[in-house]
Structure formats: C-alpha cells, structure tokens
C-alpha cells in the first residue's frame, strides 16, 4: 500500500486521517459500552467478533497511516 500522504492531496490526507480516527473512536466507544449495549449477552460470538474487529483494525492501523513501503511513482 502506498503512503497515503504521498498520493492524496493535503486536504484529502487530512480527511483520510479523520476517517481513521473516527473508526478508532467508534470502536473504542462500542468497546466501552459493551455492557450497556448487551453485546455478547445472547451468545459470546458477538463479543468475540467485536474483539476480532478491534484487533484486526489495530494491527492494520499502522499500515493505513503510513503504507507498507510500496513506492508511488
């Protein structure tokens, strides 16, 4: 993946970073309100799925922020 800063306009990059932050904040909010939302109360799968999503997003976030080293030419 290209470094988004290298291929997006300055405004586009700012918007991109805002979207990443919104996803991060949304997942954090849901994680902190799991009890209120009764996520996983019916079966544990919902909670497991949420933790999988959070983990995968956190693993992917550094690549989404700076790319994986592929160069834009």
N, C-alpha and C positions, 0 to 999 in steps of 0.2 A: 504494500500500500504506500502510495506517495505521502509525503509530509503535507498535511492539509495547508499549512502556512505557505508552502511553495506553489500551490496550484489554485488557491482561492484568492479572491480579491481581499483587501483588508476588511471591508465590511462583511464579506462572505465568511471570512475566517472568524470574525467576532460573533457572527450569528451561529456558526458551527459550534464554537466553544459554548455558547449559551445553550444550545440544544443538548450538548453533552452534559452540562451542568444541570439542566432540567431533568434529564433522565436520572442522573445521580441523585438529585434531591428527591425525585419522585420515589425511587426505590428505597431511599433512606426513610422517607415518610411512611411508606407502606410497611416497611420492616418494623418501625417503631409503633405502629398501630395495629399490629397483627392480632393482638388480643381483642381490641375494640371491633375489628372487622371480622373476627372469628375465623381467620384464615387457618385452615387445617383442623378446625374443630370437628368437622364431619368425618374427615379421614386425613391422615397425615400426608397424603400425596400433595395437597395444595401447598402446605408449608415446605415440603421438600422441593417442589417445583420453584417456589419463590427463592429459596436459598440457592438453588442451581442457577437461576437467572442472575441473582445478585453476584454470585461468584464468577460466572462467565463474563458479566459486564465488567467487573473489577479487573479480571485478567486481561480483557480486551482494551480497557481504557487507555493504557499507555500507548498502544499501537494506534488507537483512534486519535490520540493527541499529537503524536509525532511521526506516525508512519512506521514502516518496518525496515526502512533502509533503501527501498526501491527509489531510484532517482528519476525525477521528471526531466525529460529532455526536450 
